[in-house]
Amino acid sequence: MVTMFIALLVVVMSFNLFAISYQLNGINRLLLGIPMSIFESAVVLYNLEPNQKPYFDKVILIDNVHSYFDYSIVRYCDEYDIDIVYYDPISHAITFSDKPEAVKINITATLDFSYQYQKSMFYEIR
């Protein structure tokens, strides 16, 4: 009887570990493998003033990132939050400029068994 209880416990623990690792790896792949076209389509390259560097169009970037995650993350978790923060690539300080050159994408997700996943990625125009 004890052997059956231990075997059942091992089966349940194995399934739980598989479920969590499936969700973690899936969300991690989504964030690390985010297509560069999401960022490239949000970069303003035309109608720049002389000596002005390219910058991110905030509206397009936010729309691109949210639509990518809304479409892709559904099979890995139910609750998630995406924060997009713009920063100065030289000083790494948060910037409130209308023409940011760098962005930090932070994703927080609640997985099975109330496990909190949080990861950030940084993207800069160079």
N, C-alpha and C positions, 0 to 999 in steps of 0.2 A: 504494500500500500504506500509506503514511504517512497519507494522507487517511482511509482506512478505520479505521486505528487511532485517529486523533483523533476520528472520528465515534463509534466504539464507546465511547471514553472519555467523551465528552460524554453519550451515552445512559445509561451506567452512573452517572455523577455526578448526572444529572438525576433518575434513579429514586431514588438514595440521598437526595438532598435532599428529594424529595417524601415519602418514607417518614418521615424525621425530622420534617418540618414537619407531616405529618398527625398523628403521635403527640403532638408538642408542643402543637399547637392543640387537639387533642381533650382532653388532660388539663387544659390551661389553661381550656378552656370548662367542664369538669366542676367545677373548683375555684372559678372566678369566678362561675359560674352555679348554685352549690349552692342548692337551694330553701330559702327562709326557713322553711318549715314544719318542716324538720329541727330547727331551733333553737327555733322557737316551741312545738313539742310537748314540748320538754325544759325549758321554763321553768315553774317552780312559782309559781303565782299565788294559790292558795287555802291556807287554814289558816296564814296568816302572822301572826306576832305584831305588835302595834302598833309602828310605826316600823321594821319590817323590810322590806327591799327584795326584789323578786323575784330569784330565782337559778336557775341551771341545775341540773337533776338529772343528776349525772354519769353514772349508769348508763344512763339513757335516751338522753342525748346521745351517748355512746360507741357504743351499739348502733345508733342512727340513722345516724351518720356512717359507721361501718364497713359497714353493710348497703348504704348508698347507693354507696359506692365499690366494694364487692365486686361489685355488680350492674353498675355502669356502666363501670368502668375496664378490664374484661377485654379489650376489642377494641383497646386502645391499648398495653398493656404486660403483661408476665408477672410482673415483680417490682416491688413497690411497698411502701412503709412509710408508715403514717400515725401521726403523733404529735399527741396532744391535750394542750395545756398550758394550765392555768388561771392567770390573772394578775389583779392588782388594777387596775381601770380608771383609778384616780387616779395611782398611782405607777408603773404598768407593771412592777411587780415580780412575780415568780412567787409564787403563793399556794397553800397546801395546805389551804385552808379547805374545809369540807364544803358551803358555800353560795357557790360562785363566781359572780361577776357578769360575767366576761369570759373568753373562750376564744380560744386561738390554735391553728389547725389547720395543721400542717406536713406536706406530702406530699413524699416522695422516691421517684423512680421510675427504674428502669434501662430505657432505651430501646434501640433497635437500635444496633449498633456501639459498645456499652458507654457510651453517652452518659448522664450523670447529670442528671436534672431535679429541681430542688428549688424549692418555692414555699411561702409561708405566707400565711394569711389570718387576720384578727383580727375577732372578733365580740363585741359588748358589748350588755348590756341597758341601755337608756336610757329 
